[in-house]
Amino acid sequence: MSHSADLDLLLPLLACPVDKGPLTHLPEEQLLYNPRLRRGYPVLDGLPRLRPQDAVALDERRHRELLPRVEPHALGTS
């Protein structure tokens, strides 16, 4: 099983350390993304770095590029 598949199995158990909401795994970007806060958490060697200080702020342009790939549950809407 790949790192990406392993992470996808764990994703329902993971949450953003800042707002405690769900994340979207974007394997091509090696990122767990929180679209609500526009923060990305890097995935290095299959391990997510979920400390607040590890987050990368994404600008509006990048957010709009990633938004079509975000899972609806991660947007915080029903």
Residue, then its C-alpha position, 0 to 999 in steps of 0.5 A: m500500500s502506498h503512503s497516499a493510500d495509507l494517509d487516505l485511510l487515516l484522513p477521517l481521523l485527522a483534523c486541522p490543529v487550528d480550527k479542528g475541522p476536516l482536511t482534504h488530501l491533495p497527494e499531487e501537492q503533497l499537502l493536507y489542505n484546509p480551505r476554510l483557513r487557506r492553510g496547507y500542511p505538508v506531507l513529507d515521506g507519507l507523514p503529515r506535518l500537522r503542527p500550526q507552525d508547519a502550515v503554509a498560507l495559500d494566497e487567493r490565486r492558489h486557493r482558487e486553483l485547489l478549490p475544485r479538488v477540495e472534498p465538500h466535507a472540508l468546506g465546512t458546509s452540509 
